[in-house]
Every structure is written in structure tokens, then in C-alpha cells.
Amino acid sequence: MVTQTSGCYRGNKLWLQTVASGKDWVLCHTSALECLELFTGYLNESRIDVYAKEPSEYENVNYRIVELR
């Protein structure tokens, strides 16, 4: 399954906040910069970079799996 893409939203910040809302993820790399509005992002972006405990069902999310101790 694919999450929504940035083309569905007016800005990348709203897109990332909507997609990541309620998930056990932490945005990372370019996705975090876009959400903090430190980088404007790219047009029609569809990939999201996150730190997560385990991968989820979304194909367009790059999961960096972290282990909590």
C-alpha cells in the first residue's frame, strides 16, 4: 500500500504531519527538515524517511529500524 503523496497537499509540512499522525514513527533526514520548514522539499514527492521500531505496510516509506533498550 502507498501513503498519500505531497501532490495531494498545498505544502510538504501538512503532508508529512498528516501521514505521520498517530504512527509510532519519527521523521528523519529530508522529511524532518521539510516538516520543520528548514527545506522546501521537492515537487510531487512521495518518499518519506522515518525511524521506526518495525516496518509497516507502506511501500513509499523508507524505514530505518531502531532497537530500543
Summary of the structure (lengths in Angstrom):
residues: 69
radius of gyration: 11.5
end to end distance: 30.2
largest distance: 38.8
contacts: 165
relative contact order: 0.25
helix: 28%
strand: 19%
